[in-house]
């Protein structure tokens, strides 16, 4: 029996669907500002592994943190060395003329399960609809790769227009599009989530929420309000638990952050609970047990 699996008729892997590794270099991680000084060090598999086992998790999916092909290759090497890294969501230049050749080379490593672009930082709010980017997205299905959507609430309308063009492409929304928990002004975000969830090929990660709240004064009730919206829109069949480690440690320990969702899903059926805690991730990315 796999580590962390409970003795029951359902034996799904439990997967942290969103976390990061890095070798810290100031010039490579300029987004880690003074307020995030605690993140200015290396975060590697040996740091995460005990956290996973403590909560009975069977593995994780490592997600890119900088837009570099070199980092993608490094993450894939880590995944070879550490079997609990079940998959990698890397970065490739989806607008490049040689994209097909790059994907051909990378896809020889079966741990590459998806790609992501840091759309939230693009100055063009309609970046997702650029013709060269759309061309690149259109190539992912051929290679069996999912696409992680990293956006702010202001991008939700454009994102719905974007995904409507690729009905067979698997998408997953990171961090529920970062709801404005700190301000409490969730109306526009809720509406955008409802519209995006209408597309059946879009899943979502219940991740990264605590860092959208006041890091030192957030309450479980604030997080649960957003999780309620996610379950109401996507349902248990299209949601995945994720930590956003180590970024989440700015606002809480790994156990506390993951525990919020693990406690929430206790109200669900066993099948629904195991889907959110790992089954959906394993199915979505084709992760091997």
DRENPA-3360 file (N, C-alpha, C; in nm, 2 decimals, always signed):
BEGIN
1 = XXXXXXXX = +0.08/-0.12/+0.00/+0.00/+0.00/+0.00/+0.09/+0.13/+0.00 ~ +0.05/+0.22/-0.09/+0.13/+0.35/-0.09/+0.13/+0.42/+0.04 ~ +0.24/+0.50/+0.06/+0.25/+0.58/+0.18/+0.13/+0.67/+0.19 ~ +0.07/+0.68/+0.30/-0.04/+0.78/+0.32/-0.18/+0.74/+0.29 ~ -0.19/+0.62/+0.22/-0.32/+0.57/+0.18/-0.40/+0.51/+0.30 ~ -0.52/+0.55/+0.31/-0.60/+0.50/+0.43/-0.65/+0.36/+0.39 ~ -0.68/+0.28/+0.50/-0.73/+0.14/+0.48/-0.88/+0.15/+0.45 ~ -0.91/+0.16/+0.32/-1.05/+0.16/+0.28/-1.06/+0.11/+0.14;
9 = XXXXXXXX = -1.18/+0.11/+0.09/-1.20/+0.06/-0.05/-1.14/+0.16/-0.15 ~ -1.12/+0.28/-0.12/-1.06/+0.38/-0.21/-0.92/+0.40/-0.18 ~ -0.83/+0.38/-0.27/-0.68/+0.38/-0.25/-0.62/+0.48/-0.34 ~ -0.67/+0.60/-0.35/-0.62/+0.70/-0.44/-0.49/+0.76/-0.39 ~ -0.40/+0.79/-0.48/-0.28/+0.87/-0.44/-0.32/+1.01/-0.38 ~ -0.25/+1.06/-0.29/-0.27/+1.19/-0.24/-0.16/+1.28/-0.29 ~ -0.20/+1.39/-0.36/-0.10/+1.47/-0.44/-0.11/+1.61/-0.40 ~ +0.00/+1.68/-0.37/+0.00/+1.82/-0.36/+0.02/+1.87/-0.50;
17 = XXXXXXXX = -0.08/+1.93/-0.56/-0.09/+1.97/-0.70/-0.01/+2.09/-0.74 ~ +0.05/+2.16/-0.64/+0.12/+2.29/-0.67/+0.22/+2.33/-0.57 ~ +0.35/+2.32/-0.61/+0.45/+2.37/-0.52/+0.57/+2.40/-0.61 ~ +0.68/+2.46/-0.55/+0.79/+2.51/-0.62/+0.92/+2.46/-0.56 ~ +1.03/+2.45/-0.64/+1.16/+2.44/-0.59/+1.25/+2.55/-0.65 ~ +1.35/+2.60/-0.58/+1.44/+2.68/-0.65/+1.58/+2.69/-0.57 ~ +1.68/+2.72/-0.65/+1.81/+2.76/-0.59/+1.81/+2.91/-0.60 ~ +1.81/+2.98/-0.49/+1.78/+3.12/-0.48/+1.90/+3.20/-0.54;
25 = XXXXXXXX = +1.87/+3.29/-0.63/+1.96/+3.38/-0.69/+1.89/+3.51/-0.70 ~ +1.93/+3.62/-0.64/+1.85/+3.75/-0.64/+1.81/+3.79/-0.78 ~ +1.90/+3.78/-0.88/+1.87/+3.83/-1.02/+1.77/+3.74/-1.09 ~ +1.76/+3.62/-1.04/+1.66/+3.53/-1.11/+1.52/+3.53/-1.04 ~ +1.51/+3.58/-0.92/+1.39/+3.58/-0.85/+1.36/+3.72/-0.80 ~ +1.35/+3.82/-0.89/+1.33/+3.96/-0.85/+1.19/+3.98/-0.79 ~ +1.10/+3.89/-0.81/+0.96/+3.90/-0.76/+0.96/+3.88/-0.60 ~ +1.07/+3.82/-0.55/+1.08/+3.79/-0.41/+1.14/+3.92/-0.35;
33 = XXXXXXXX = +1.05/+4.01/-0.31/+1.09/+4.14/-0.26/+1.12/+4.14/-0.11 ~ +1.14/+4.26/-0.05/+1.18/+4.26/+0.09/+1.07/+4.20/+0.18 ~ +0.95/+4.22/+0.14/+0.84/+4.16/+0.22/+0.84/+4.01/+0.22 ~ +0.91/+3.95/+0.13/+0.91/+3.81/+0.12/+1.05/+3.75/+0.15 ~ +1.13/+3.83/+0.24/+1.27/+3.79/+0.26/+1.28/+3.65/+0.31 ~ +1.18/+3.59/+0.37/+1.19/+3.45/+0.42/+1.21/+3.35/+0.31 ~ +1.18/+3.39/+0.19/+1.19/+3.30/+0.07/+1.32/+3.32/+0.00 ~ +1.41/+3.40/+0.05/+1.54/+3.42/-0.01/+1.64/+3.32/+0.04;
41 = XXXXXXXX = +1.61/+3.20/+0.00/+1.70/+3.09/+0.03/+1.66/+2.97/-0.06 ~ +1.74/+2.86/-0.06/+1.71/+2.75/-0.14/+1.59/+2.67/-0.08 ~ +1.50/+2.62/-0.17/+1.39/+2.53/-0.13/+1.40/+2.41/-0.22 ~ +1.43/+2.30/-0.17/+1.46/+2.18/-0.25/+1.38/+2.06/-0.20 ~ +1.38/+1.95/-0.28/+1.30/+1.83/-0.24/+1.32/+1.78/-0.10 ~ +1.44/+1.79/-0.05/+1.47/+1.74/+0.09/+1.40/+1.83/+0.19 ~ +1.36/+1.95/+0.16/+1.29/+2.04/+0.25/+1.14/+2.00/+0.25 ~ +1.09/+1.97/+0.13/+0.94/+1.94/+0.12/+0.91/+1.80/+0.16;
49 = XXXXXXXX = +0.99/+1.71/+0.14/+0.96/+1.56/+0.16/+0.90/+1.54/+0.30 ~ +0.96/+1.58/+0.41/+0.90/+1.55/+0.54/+0.77/+1.61/+0.56 ~ +0.74/+1.73/+0.50/+0.61/+1.79/+0.51/+0.51/+1.71/+0.44 ~ +0.54/+1.65/+0.33/+0.44/+1.57/+0.26/+0.41/+1.44/+0.34 ~ +0.51/+1.38/+0.39/+0.49/+1.25/+0.46/+0.41/+1.28/+0.59 ~ +0.44/+1.39/+0.65/+0.37/+1.42/+0.78/+0.22/+1.43/+0.76 ~ +0.17/+1.47/+0.64/+0.03/+1.48/+0.61/-0.02/+1.36/+0.54 ~ +0.06/+1.26/+0.52/+0.01/+1.14/+0.44/+0.00/+1.16/+0.29;
57 = XXXXXXXX = +0.07/+1.26/+0.24/+0.07/+1.28/+0.09/+0.17/+1.18/+0.03 ~ +0.13/+1.14/-0.09/+0.22/+1.05/-0.17/+0.31/+1.11/-0.27 ~ +0.29/+1.24/-0.29/+0.38/+1.31/-0.39/+0.33/+1.45/-0.42 ~ +0.39/+1.51/-0.52/+0.36/+1.65/-0.55/+0.39/+1.67/-0.70 ~ +0.34/+1.78/-0.75/+0.37/+1.83/-0.88/+0.44/+1.96/-0.87 ~ +0.57/+1.97/-0.92/+0.65/+2.09/-0.92/+0.62/+2.18/-1.03 ~ +0.60/+2.31/-1.00/+0.56/+2.41/-1.10/+0.66/+2.51/-1.11 ~ +0.68/+2.55/-1.24/+0.79/+2.65/-1.27/+0.77/+2.78/-1.18;
65 = XXXXXXXX = +0.88/+2.85/-1.15/+0.87/+2.97/-1.08/+0.94/+3.09/-1.15 ~ +1.01/+3.05/-1.26/+1.07/+3.16/-1.35/+1.06/+3.11/-1.49 ~ +1.06/+3.20/-1.58/+1.03/+3.17/-1.72/+1.17/+3.14/-1.79 ~ +1.21/+3.01/-1.77/+1.34/+2.97/-1.82/+1.34/+2.83/-1.86 ~ +1.38/+2.79/-1.98/+1.39/+2.65/-2.02/+1.49/+2.58/-1.93 ~ +1.59/+2.65/-1.89/+1.69/+2.59/-1.80/+1.63/+2.54/-1.67 ~ +1.54/+2.62/-1.61/+1.47/+2.58/-1.49/+1.38/+2.46/-1.52 ~ +1.31/+2.45/-1.63/+1.23/+2.34/-1.67/+1.31/+2.21/-1.67;
73 = XXXXXXXX = +1.43/+2.22/-1.73/+1.51/+2.10/-1.74/+1.57/+2.06/-1.60 ~ +1.59/+2.16/-1.52/+1.64/+2.13/-1.38/+1.53/+2.06/-1.30 ~ +1.41/+2.11/-1.31/+1.30/+2.05/-1.24/+1.28/+1.90/-1.29 ~ +1.29/+1.88/-1.41/+1.28/+1.74/-1.46/+1.39/+1.65/-1.41 ~ +1.51/+1.71/-1.39/+1.62/+1.63/-1.33/+1.59/+1.60/-1.19 ~ +1.53/+1.70/-1.12/+1.49/+1.67/-0.98/+1.39/+1.56/-0.97 ~ +1.29/+1.56/-1.06/+1.19/+1.46/-1.06/+1.25/+1.32/-1.09 ~ +1.36/+1.31/-1.16/+1.42/+1.18/-1.18/+1.49/+1.14/-1.05;
81 = XXXXXXXX = +1.54/+1.23/-0.98/+1.61/+1.19/-0.86/+1.52/+1.16/-0.74 ~ +1.41/+1.23/-0.74/+1.31/+1.22/-0.63/+1.18/+1.17/-0.68 ~ +1.15/+1.04/-0.67/+1.03/+0.98/-0.72/+0.90/+1.04/-0.67 ~ +0.90/+1.10/-0.55/+0.78/+1.16/-0.50/+0.74/+1.29/-0.58 ~ +0.83/+1.34/-0.66/+0.79/+1.45/-0.75/+0.73/+1.38/-0.87 ~ +0.60/+1.37/-0.87/+0.53/+1.29/-0.97/+0.52/+1.35/-1.11 ~ +0.53/+1.48/-1.11/+0.52/+1.55/-1.24/+0.57/+1.69/-1.23 ~ +0.60/+1.75/-1.35/+0.66/+1.89/-1.36/+0.57/+1.97/-1.45;
89 = XXXXXXXX = +0.53/+2.09/-1.41/+0.47/+2.19/-1.50/+0.58/+2.29/-1.52 ~ +0.64/+2.28/-1.64/+0.75/+2.37/-1.67/+0.71/+2.49/-1.76 ~ +0.81/+2.56/-1.80/+0.79/+2.67/-1.89/+0.86/+2.65/-2.03 ~ +0.79/+2.68/-2.13/+0.85/+2.69/-2.26/+0.80/+2.81/-2.33 ~ +0.87/+2.87/-2.42/+0.83/+2.99/-2.49/+0.72/+2.94/-2.60 ~ +0.60/+2.96/-2.56/+0.49/+2.91/-2.65/+0.47/+3.00/-2.77 ~ +0.55/+3.11/-2.78/+0.54/+3.20/-2.90/+0.66/+3.17/-2.99 ~ +0.75/+3.08/-2.96/+0.87/+3.06/-3.03/+0.84/+2.99/-3.16;
97 = XXXXXXXX = +0.92/+3.02/-3.26/+0.91/+2.95/-3.39/+0.95/+2.80/-3.39 ~ +1.04/+2.77/-3.29/+1.09/+2.63/-3.28/+1.02/+2.56/-3.17 ~ +0.90/+2.60/-3.13/+0.83/+2.53/-3.02/+0.81/+2.38/-3.04 ~ +0.78/+2.34/-3.16/+0.76/+2.20/-3.18/+0.89/+2.12/-3.15 ~ +1.00/+2.17/-3.19/+1.13/+2.10/-3.17/+1.16/+2.10/-3.02 ~ +1.13/+2.21/-2.95/+1.15/+2.21/-2.80/+1.06/+2.11/-2.73 ~ +0.93/+2.10/-2.77/+0.84/+2.01/-2.70/+0.88/+1.87/-2.74 ~ +0.92/+1.84/-2.86/+0.97/+1.71/-2.90/+1.08/+1.66/-2.81;
105 = XXXXXXXX = +1.17/+1.75/-2.78/+1.29/+1.71/-2.69/+1.25/+1.70/-2.55 ~ +1.17/+1.79/-2.49/+1.13/+1.78/-2.35/+1.04/+1.67/-2.32 ~ +0.95/+1.63/-2.42/+0.85/+1.53/-2.39/+0.91/+1.39/-2.38 ~ +1.03/+1.37/-2.41/+1.10/+1.24/-2.39/+1.10/+1.21/-2.25 ~ +1.09/+1.31/-2.16/+1.09/+1.29/-2.01/+0.94/+1.29/-1.98 ~ +0.89/+1.17/-1.94/+0.75/+1.16/-1.91/+0.70/+1.23/-1.78 ~ +0.79/+1.29/-1.71/+0.75/+1.36/-1.59/+0.70/+1.50/-1.63 ~ +0.73/+1.55/-1.75/+0.67/+1.67/-1.80/+0.53/+1.65/-1.83;
113 = XXXXXXXX = +0.44/+1.72/-1.75/+0.30/+1.69/-1.76/+0.22/+1.82/-1.81 ~ +0.29/+1.93/-1.80/+0.22/+2.06/-1.84/+0.31/+2.17/-1.85 ~ +0.26/+2.29/-1.90/+0.34/+2.41/-1.91/+0.26/+2.52/-1.85 ~ +0.34/+2.63/-1.82/+0.27/+2.75/-1.76/+0.35/+2.87/-1.81 ~ +0.27/+2.98/-1.83/+0.33/+3.11/-1.85/+0.28/+3.21/-1.75 ~ +0.36/+3.30/-1.70/+0.32/+3.39/-1.59/+0.24/+3.50/-1.65 ~ +0.12/+3.47/-1.69/+0.04/+3.57/-1.76/+0.00/+3.69/-1.66 ~ -0.01/+3.67/-1.53/-0.04/+3.77/-1.44/+0.05/+3.89/-1.45;
121 = XXXXXXXX = +0.18/+3.87/-1.49/+0.28/+3.97/-1.49/+0.29/+4.04/-1.63 ~ +0.21/+3.99/-1.73/+0.22/+4.06/-1.86/+0.15/+4.19/-1.86 ~ +0.21/+4.29/-1.92/+0.15/+4.43/-1.92/+0.02/+4.43/-2.00 ~ +0.01/+4.34/-2.10/-0.11/+4.34/-2.18/-0.21/+4.25/-2.12 ~ -0.32/+4.30/-2.07/-0.43/+4.23/-2.00/-0.49/+4.12/-2.10 ~ -0.47/+4.14/-2.23/-0.53/+4.04/-2.32/-0.42/+3.96/-2.38 ~ -0.31/+3.94/-2.31/-0.20/+3.86/-2.36/-0.24/+3.72/-2.41 ~ -0.34/+3.66/-2.33/-0.38/+3.52/-2.37/-0.43/+3.51/-2.51;
129 = XXXXXXXX = -0.48/+3.62/-2.56/-0.54/+3.61/-2.70/-0.45/+3.66/-2.81 ~ -0.32/+3.67/-2.78/-0.23/+3.71/-2.88/-0.21/+3.59/-2.98 ~ -0.21/+3.61/-3.11/-0.21/+3.51/-3.21/-0.09/+3.41/-3.19 ~ +0.03/+3.46/-3.16/+0.14/+3.37/-3.15/+0.13/+3.28/-3.03 ~ +0.07/+3.33/-2.92/+0.04/+3.25/-2.80/-0.06/+3.15/-2.83 ~ -0.17/+3.19/-2.89/-0.27/+3.09/-2.93/-0.22/+2.98/-3.01 ~ -0.13/+3.01/-3.10/-0.07/+2.91/-3.19/+0.00/+2.81/-3.10 ~ +0.08/+2.86/-3.00/+0.15/+2.77/-2.92/+0.06/+2.68/-2.83;
137 = XXXXXXXX = -0.05/+2.74/-2.78/-0.14/+2.66/-2.70/-0.20/+2.55/-2.79 ~ -0.23/+2.58/-2.91/-0.29/+2.48/-3.00/-0.20/+2.36/-3.03 ~ -0.07/+2.37/-2.99/+0.02/+2.26/-3.01/+0.03/+2.16/-2.89 ~ -0.02/+2.21/-2.78/-0.01/+2.13/-2.65/-0.08/+2.00/-2.66 ~ -0.20/+2.00/-2.71/-0.28/+1.87/-2.71/-0.21/+1.76/-2.78 ~ -0.14/+1.79/-2.89/-0.06/+1.70/-2.97/+0.04/+1.63/-2.88 ~ +0.10/+1.70/-2.79/+0.20/+1.65/-2.70/+0.15/+1.59/-2.57 ~ +0.02/+1.60/-2.55/-0.04/+1.55/-2.43/-0.01/+1.63/-2.31;
145 = XXXXXXXX = +0.00/+1.76/-2.32/+0.04/+1.85/-2.22/-0.07/+1.94/-2.18 ~ -0.09/+1.95/-2.05/-0.19/+2.05/-1.99/-0.13/+2.19/-1.99 ~ -0.22/+2.28/-1.96/-0.17/+2.42/-1.95/-0.23/+2.48/-1.82 ~ -0.14/+2.53/-1.73/-0.17/+2.60/-1.61/-0.20/+2.75/-1.63 ~ -0.31/+2.79/-1.59/-0.35/+2.93/-1.61/-0.32/+3.01/-1.48 ~ -0.23/+3.11/-1.49/-0.19/+3.19/-1.38/-0.23/+3.33/-1.41 ~ -0.33/+3.38/-1.34/-0.39/+3.51/-1.37/-0.44/+3.58/-1.24 ~ -0.48/+3.70/-1.26/-0.55/+3.77/-1.15/-0.70/+3.78/-1.19;
153 = XXXXXXXX = -0.79/+3.82/-1.09/-0.93/+3.82/-1.12/-0.96/+3.91/-1.25 ~ -0.89/+4.02/-1.27/-0.92/+4.10/-1.38/-0.90/+4.03/-1.52 ~ -0.83/+3.92/-1.52/-0.81/+3.85/-1.64/-0.92/+3.74/-1.67 ~ -1.01/+3.72/-1.58/-1.10/+3.61/-1.59/-1.19/+3.61/-1.72 ~ -1.24/+3.73/-1.75/-1.32/+3.74/-1.87/-1.24/+3.70/-2.00 ~ -1.12/+3.75/-2.01/-1.04/+3.72/-2.12/-1.00/+3.57/-2.12 ~ -0.99/+3.51/-2.00/-0.95/+3.37/-1.99/-1.07/+3.29/-2.04 ~ -1.19/+3.32/-2.01/-1.30/+3.25/-2.06/-1.31/+3.25/-2.22;
161 = XXXXXXXX = -1.28/+3.37/-2.27/-1.27/+3.38/-2.42/-1.16/+3.29/-2.47 ~ -1.05/+3.29/-2.40/-0.93/+3.21/-2.44/-0.96/+3.06/-2.44 ~ -1.01/+3.01/-2.33/-1.03/+2.86/-2.32/-1.14/+2.82/-2.42 ~ -1.23/+2.91/-2.45/-1.34/+2.87/-2.55/-1.29/+2.83/-2.68 ~ -1.17/+2.87/-2.71/-1.11/+2.84/-2.84/-1.04/+2.70/-2.85 ~ -1.03/+2.63/-2.73/-0.96/+2.50/-2.72/-1.04/+2.40/-2.64 ~ -1.15/+2.36/-2.70/-1.24/+2.27/-2.62/-1.18/+2.13/-2.58 ~ -1.08/+2.09/-2.64/-1.02/+1.96/-2.61/-0.89/+1.97/-2.53;
169 = XXXXXXXX = -0.84/+2.10/-2.51/-0.72/+2.12/-2.44/-0.74/+2.12/-2.29 ~ -0.67/+2.04/-2.21/-0.69/+2.04/-2.06/-0.63/+2.17/-2.00 ~ -0.71/+2.24/-1.92/-0.66/+2.36/-1.85/-0.68/+2.34/-1.70 ~ -0.59/+2.40/-1.62/-0.62/+2.41/-1.48/-0.58/+2.55/-1.43 ~ -0.68/+2.60/-1.35/-0.66/+2.74/-1.30/-0.59/+2.74/-1.17 ~ -0.47/+2.81/-1.17/-0.39/+2.82/-1.05/-0.45/+2.91/-0.94 ~ -0.45/+2.87/-0.82/-0.49/+2.96/-0.71/-0.62/+3.02/-0.72 ~ -0.71/+2.96/-0.79/-0.85/+3.01/-0.81/-0.85/+3.16/-0.86;
177 = XXXXXXXX = -0.74/+3.19/-0.94/-0.73/+3.32/-1.00/-0.70/+3.43/-0.89 ~ -0.65/+3.39/-0.77/-0.61/+3.48/-0.67/-0.72/+3.58/-0.62 ~ -0.82/+3.53/-0.56/-0.93/+3.61/-0.51/-0.88/+3.72/-0.42 ~ -0.94/+3.84/-0.42/-0.89/+3.95/-0.34/-0.94/+3.94/-0.19 ~ -0.89/+3.84/-0.12/-0.94/+3.81/+0.01/-0.91/+3.92/+0.11 ~ -0.80/+3.98/+0.09/-0.76/+4.09/+0.19/-0.86/+4.20/+0.19 ~ -0.90/+4.24/+0.07/-1.00/+4.35/+0.06/-1.14/+4.31/+0.09 ~ -1.17/+4.18/+0.07/-1.30/+4.13/+0.09/-1.40/+4.16/-0.03;
185 = XXXXXXXX = -1.35/+4.22/-0.13/-1.43/+4.26/-0.25/-1.43/+4.14/-0.35 ~ -1.51/+4.04/-0.32/-1.51/+3.92/-0.40/-1.61/+3.91/-0.51 ~ -1.70/+4.01/-0.52/-1.81/+4.00/-0.62/-1.77/+3.97/-0.76 ~ -1.68/+4.05/-0.81/-1.63/+4.04/-0.95/-1.56/+3.91/-0.97 ~ -1.48/+3.87/-0.87/-1.41/+3.74/-0.88/-1.51/+3.62/-0.89 ~ -1.61/+3.63/-0.80/-1.71/+3.52/-0.80/-1.77/+3.50/-0.94 ~ -1.81/+3.61/-1.00/-1.88/+3.61/-1.13/-1.79/+3.55/-1.23 ~ -1.66/+3.59/-1.23/-1.56/+3.54/-1.33/-1.54/+3.40/-1.31;
193 = XXXXXXXX = -1.53/+3.35/-1.19/-1.51/+3.21/-1.16/-1.63/+3.13/-1.21 ~ -1.75/+3.18/-1.19/-1.87/+3.11/-1.24/-1.87/+3.09/-1.39 ~ -1.83/+3.19/-1.46/-1.82/+3.19/-1.61/-1.72/+3.09/-1.66 ~ -1.60/+3.10/-1.60/-1.49/+3.01/-1.64/-1.52/+2.86/-1.61 ~ -1.59/+2.84/-1.50/-1.62/+2.70/-1.46/-1.72/+2.63/-1.56 ~ -1.78/+2.71/-1.64/-1.88/+2.65/-1.74/-1.81/+2.57/-1.84 ~ -1.68/+2.59/-1.86/-1.60/+2.51/-1.96/-1.56/+2.38/-1.89 ~ -1.61/+2.26/-1.94/-1.58/+2.14/-1.87/-1.43/+2.09/-1.88;
201 = XXXXXXXX = -1.35/+2.15/-1.97/-1.21/+2.11/-1.98/-1.12/+2.20/-1.89 ~ -1.18/+2.28/-1.80/-1.11/+2.36/-1.70/-1.12/+2.30/-1.56 ~ -1.01/+2.27/-1.50/-1.01/+2.23/-1.36/-0.95/+2.35/-1.28 ~ -0.94/+2.34/-1.15/-0.89/+2.44/-1.07/-0.82/+2.39/-0.94 ~ -0.71/+2.46/-0.90/-0.64/+2.42/-0.78/-0.69/+2.51/-0.66 ~ -0.72/+2.44/-0.56/-0.75/+2.51/-0.43/-0.61/+2.53/-0.36 ~ -0.55/+2.64/-0.40/-0.41/+2.66/-0.36/-0.39/+2.81/-0.35 ~ -0.28/+2.85/-0.28/-0.24/+2.99/-0.29/-0.33/+3.09/-0.23;
209 = XXXXXXXX = -0.43/+3.05/-0.15/-0.53/+3.14/-0.10/-0.48/+3.22/+0.02 ~ -0.40/+3.16/+0.11/-0.37/+3.24/+0.23/-0.28/+3.36/+0.20 ~ -0.20/+3.35/+0.09/-0.12/+3.47/+0.06/-0.19/+3.58/-0.01 ~ -0.32/+3.56/-0.04/-0.40/+3.66/-0.10/-0.48/+3.73/+0.02 ~ -0.46/+3.68/+0.14/-0.52/+3.74/+0.26/-0.42/+3.82/+0.33 ~ -0.45/+3.88/+0.44/-0.35/+3.94/+0.53/-0.27/+3.83/+0.59 ~ -0.14/+3.83/+0.56/-0.05/+3.72/+0.60/-0.05/+3.69/+0.75 ~ -0.07/+3.80/+0.83/-0.06/+3.79/+0.97/-0.19/+3.78/+1.05;
217 = XXXXXXXX = -0.30/+3.80/+0.97/-0.43/+3.82/+1.04/-0.55/+3.75/+0.97 ~ -0.52/+3.66/+0.87/-0.62/+3.59/+0.80/-0.69/+3.49/+0.90 ~ -0.82/+3.46/+0.86/-0.90/+3.37/+0.94/-0.94/+3.25/+0.85 ~ -0.96/+3.13/+0.90/-1.01/+3.02/+0.82/-1.14/+3.05/+0.75 ~ -1.22/+3.13/+0.82/-1.35/+3.17/+0.76/-1.33/+3.24/+0.62 ~ -1.23/+3.33/+0.61/-1.21/+3.40/+0.49/-1.17/+3.30/+0.38 ~ -1.09/+3.20/+0.41/-1.05/+3.11/+0.31/-1.16/+3.02/+0.27 ~ -1.24/+2.97/+0.37/-1.35/+2.89/+0.34/-1.46/+2.95/+0.25;
225 = XXXXXXXX = -1.47/+3.08/+0.26/-1.57/+3.16/+0.17/-1.53/+3.14/+0.03 ~ -1.40/+3.14/+0.00/-1.35/+3.12/-0.14/-1.36/+2.97/-0.18 ~ -1.33/+2.89/-0.09/-1.34/+2.74/-0.12/-1.48/+2.70/-0.15 ~ -1.58/+2.76/-0.07/-1.72/+2.74/-0.10/-1.76/+2.77/-0.24 ~ -1.71/+2.89/-0.29/-1.73/+2.93/-0.43/-1.67/+2.83/-0.53 ~ -1.55/+2.78/-0.50/-1.49/+2.69/-0.59/-1.57/+2.56/-0.60 ~ -1.61/+2.51/-0.49/-1.69/+2.38/-0.49/-1.82/+2.40/-0.55 ~ -1.88/+2.52/-0.53/-2.01/+2.55/-0.59/-2.00/+2.56/-0.75;
233 = XXXXXXXX = -1.89/+2.60/-0.80/-1.87/+2.62/-0.94/-1.81/+2.50/-1.01 ~ -1.71/+2.45/-0.96/-1.64/+2.34/-1.02/-1.68/+2.20/-0.97 ~ -1.73/+2.19/-0.85/-1.76/+2.06/-0.79/-1.63/+1.98/-0.75 ~ -1.65/+1.88/-0.67/-1.54/+1.80/-0.63/-1.46/+1.73/-0.74 ~ -1.53/+1.71/-0.85/-1.47/+1.63/-0.96/-1.37/+1.71/-1.04 ~ -1.36/+1.85/-1.02/-1.27/+1.93/-1.10/-1.18/+2.02/-1.01 ~ -1.16/+1.98/-0.89/-1.07/+2.06/-0.80/-0.96/+1.97/-0.75 ~ -0.84/+2.04/-0.72/-0.72/+1.97/-0.67/-0.67/+2.05/-0.55;
241 = XXXXXXXX = -0.62/+1.98/-0.45/-0.55/+2.05/-0.34/-0.41/+2.08/-0.38 ~ -0.37/+2.20/-0.34/-0.23/+2.24/-0.36/-0.18/+2.33/-0.25 ~ -0.05/+2.33/-0.22/+0.00/+2.41/-0.11/+0.05/+2.55/-0.16 ~ +0.11/+2.56/-0.27/+0.19/+2.67/-0.32/+0.31/+2.69/-0.23 ~ +0.36/+2.58/-0.17/+0.49/+2.58/-0.10/+0.60/+2.61/-0.19 ~ +0.70/+2.69/-0.15/+0.72/+2.75/-0.01/+0.65/+2.89/+0.00 ~ +0.59/+2.94/-0.10/+0.53/+3.07/-0.10/+0.43/+3.08/+0.02 ~ +0.35/+2.97/+0.04/+0.25/+2.97/+0.14/+0.31/+2.99/+0.28;
249 = XXXXXXXX = +0.43/+2.96/+0.30/+0.49/+2.98/+0.43/+0.50/+3.12/+0.48 ~ +0.48/+3.22/+0.39/+0.47/+3.36/+0.43/+0.35/+3.38/+0.52 ~ +0.25/+3.30/+0.51/+0.12/+3.32/+0.58/+0.09/+3.20/+0.67 ~ +0.16/+3.09/+0.67/+0.13/+2.98/+0.75/+0.21/+2.86/+0.72 ~ +0.22/+2.77/+0.81/+0.30/+2.65/+0.79/+0.23/+2.56/+0.68 ~ +0.31/+2.47/+0.63/+0.26/+2.38/+0.53/+0.14/+2.30/+0.58 ~ +0.15/+2.25/+0.70/+0.05/+2.17/+0.76/-0.08/+2.25/+0.78 ~ -0.06/+2.38/+0.83/-0.18/+2.46/+0.85/-0.25/+2.49/+0.72;
257 = XXXXXXXX = -0.18/+2.53/+0.62/-0.23/+2.57/+0.49/-0.31/+2.45/+0.42 ~ -0.24/+2.33/+0.42/-0.30/+2.22/+0.36/-0.42/+2.17/+0.45 ~ -0.40/+2.18/+0.58/-0.50/+2.13/+0.67/-0.64/+2.20/+0.65 ~ -0.63/+2.33/+0.60/-0.76/+2.40/+0.58/-0.85/+2.32/+0.48 ~ -0.79/+2.28/+0.37/-0.86/+2.21/+0.27/-0.89/+2.07/+0.31 ~ -0.80/+2.00/+0.37/-0.82/+1.87/+0.42/-0.93/+1.86/+0.52 ~ -0.94/+1.96/+0.60/-1.05/+1.96/+0.70/-1.19/+1.99/+0.62 ~ -1.18/+2.08/+0.53/-1.30/+2.12/+0.45/-1.36/+1.99/+0.38;
265 = XXXXXXXX = -1.28/+1.91/+0.32/-1.33/+1.80/+0.24/-1.38/+1.68/+0.33 ~ -1.36/+1.69/+0.46/-1.41/+1.59/+0.55/-1.57/+1.58/+0.54 ~ -1.63/+1.69/+0.50/-1.78/+1.70/+0.48/-1.83/+1.62/+0.36 ~ -1.73/+1.59/+0.27/-1.77/+1.53/+0.14/-1.78/+1.37/+0.16 ~ -1.83/+1.31/+0.05/-1.82/+1.16/+0.05/-1.68/+1.12/+0.04 ~ -1.65/+0.99/+0.07/-1.52/+0.94/+0.06/-1.46/+0.96/-0.08 ~ -1.54/+0.92/-0.18/-1.50/+0.93/-0.32/-1.47/+1.07/-0.36 ~ -1.55/+1.17/-0.32/-1.52/+1.31/-0.35/-1.40/+1.36/-0.28;
273 = XXXXXXXX = -1.38/+1.32/-0.15/-1.27/+1.36/-0.08/-1.14/+1.31/-0.14 ~ -1.13/+1.19/-0.18/-1.01/+1.13/-0.24/-0.98/+1.19/-0.37 ~ -1.09/+1.23/-0.44/-1.07/+1.30/-0.57/-1.00/+1.43/-0.56 ~ -1.04/+1.51/-0.46/-0.98/+1.64/-0.44/-0.84/+1.63/-0.39 ~ -0.82/+1.53/-0.30/-0.69/+1.52/-0.24/-0.58/+1.45/-0.32 ~ -0.62/+1.40/-0.44/-0.52/+1.34/-0.53/-0.57/+1.27/-0.65 ~ -0.69/+1.22/-0.64/-0.74/+1.14/-0.76/-0.76/+1.23/-0.88 ~ -0.81/+1.35/-0.87/-0.83/+1.44/-0.98/-0.69/+1.48/-1.04;
281 = XXXXXXXX = -0.59/+1.50/-0.96/-0.46/+1.54/-1.01/-0.40/+1.42/-1.09 ~ -0.41/+1.30/-1.03/-0.36/+1.18/-1.10/-0.42/+1.16/-1.23 ~ -0.55/+1.18/-1.24/-0.62/+1.16/-1.36/-0.59/+1.27/-1.46 ~ -0.59/+1.39/-1.42/-0.57/+1.51/-1.51/-0.43/+1.50/-1.58 ~ -0.33/+1.47/-1.50/-0.19/+1.47/-1.55/-0.14/+1.33/-1.59 ~ -0.22/+1.23/-1.56/-0.18/+1.09/-1.59/-0.06/+1.05/-1.51 ~ -0.07/+1.08/-1.38/+0.05/+1.05/-1.29/+0.05/+0.90/-1.26 ~ +0.17/+0.85/-1.25/+0.19/+0.70/-1.22/+0.20/+0.68/-1.07;
289 = X = +0.14/+0.57/-1.03/+0.14/+0.54/-0.89/+0.28/+0.47/-0.85;
% end
